[in-house]
């Protein structure tokens, strides 16, 4: 059966789905990624967002939202990274409730090794193609991926809505 509803966008959607499936199969697997530490893609992304937000007073919930993961997933990743010595937790004097997370010296070193490794095995090739794409086309592709991610996140949240008991009337049965 030909899937006509996608029109001439079938190849694009197929590749987005292929990427999503490949990524979901490896998202939580622990690997070394060219370092001496085992961590998952989910954990290294958490470290990356913490490094990126280091000069801001960005809360963990805000970083989780930018990354597109739940606060609990982000917190679990922070805990695992702290146990591996890649992150350190802080609080302000006089306020033990608000926790701030910063990369450790080892976290910075591991991240530098990770980025060199993944850039060589993956991103150098991607960047060669991306350099040939106009800025307008890049922006459109970013919008496409963002819309796709937003729908997936929205639908996932919708599915998580609490269920309610609804009384069944004997008359309506």
Secondary structure, DSSP 8 states (H G I E B T S, - for coil): ---GGGGGGHHHHHHHHHHHHHHHHHTT--B-TTSSS-B-HHHHHHHHHHHHTTTTT--HHHHHHHHT--HHHHHHHHHHHHHTTSEEEEEETTEEEEEEEEE-HHHHHHHHHHHHHHIIIIIHHHHHHHTTS-HHHHHHHHHHHHHHHHHHHHHHHHHTS--------TTT-
